[in-house]
Amino acid sequence: ARATYPLPVLSVAAELRATLVWHLAVAGGSPTAFDGAATLENLDLRAWDVTDPRAPRLLAESASTIDNTESVWVAVPAGRRCELEVVAATGGAFARDYALAWDLGPAPAATGTP
């Protein structure tokens, strides 16, 4: 399963910062004994430059297999058409809700200091 989220086209260069998060499936146990066994559904987050839809270009990807969060940060040149993609890494349907937060703002000014 996958979902795409188109981003606005900006007239100036920007930095894209995006984070994806979702809940673990916790078995829960009984009212008297907590069972912390959890199942991690695996989602990935990708940022694409789709200015030329015939040749989309991957800008950044977060594909952890041990976390329930994914984050990307990437520079986006002015005038480019970009989108975020959420993908179920297993290829199957994803039965849990997730949250996707993103910001497409001015790139930080270079200070000359590392």
N, C-alpha and C positions, 0 to 999 in steps of 0.2 A: 504494500500500500504506500502511496505517496500523496503529498499535498504540496501545492506551490503557492507562494505569496509574492505577487509582483510589487516592486518598490517604485517610488516616484523617480522620474528622471530629473536630475539636478543640473543647473547650468554651471556649477562650480565643482571642483574636486571635493570629495567627502571621504569620511571614514565610516564604514559599516560595522556596527557592533551588534551581534545577535546572540541570544541565549535561549535554548530550548530546555524545558524541565518537565518531568512527569513523575507520578507516584509509582512506588514499588507495589507489587501485589503481596501483601502480608497475610499469611494463613490465619493468624489471630489466636488460635487455640480455643480454650474454653473460658467461661467466666472466672474460673479459679486458677487457671494456669495459662500464662501468655506463651504463645509459640511464635518465636521471631523468625521462623523460616520465611524467606521472601523469594519471589520470582522477579527477576529483572527483565522486563521487556526491553528490547534493544532498538532504539531509534538513532538515526544519524541526521545531522544538519549540514546542508550544503548551500553555498552562495554561488550563483551563476551569473555570468554576463551573457544575456540573451539578446544583445543588440542585433546580431545576425541570427535569427531563429534557426537557420539551416546549419549553423555551426556554433552552438552554445559552448562557452568556455568556463570551466570550473575555476572559480576564484579562490575558494577556501572550503575546507571540509573538516568537520569534527565527527569522529567515528569511534568513540570509546566503547569498549565492550564490558567495562566494569562500573560505569557511572550511570546515574539517571539524569545527567545534565550534559549538554553539548553547547559549546560556545565558539563563535568565529569572530575575528576582527580582520578587516581587509580594507585597503584603499580602493576607492571607486573613482575613476577618472570622470571628469565632467561630461555630460551628454550620453552616458552609457545607460542602457536599459538592463536592470538587474532583477533577480528574483531569489527568494529563499525557498529551499525545498526541504521538507521533512519526509524522511523515508524510513519505513520499517525494515531494519537490516536483514530480517529473516525472509523478507519478500512477501510475507503473508499479511493478512489484515491486522490492524492494531486496535485492540478493544478498550484502551484506556484513554482518558482525556490527557491533554498536554497543554502547556502554556508556552507561547513563543513571544519573546519581547525583543524589539530591535530599535536601533537608533541610527539614522543616517545623517550625520552632522559634520561640521567642519573638521578637517584633518588637523591634528595638533601641530602647532608651529614648531619648526625645528629650532632647538635652543643651542645646539653645538655642544651640549653637555650630555654624556651618556647616562 
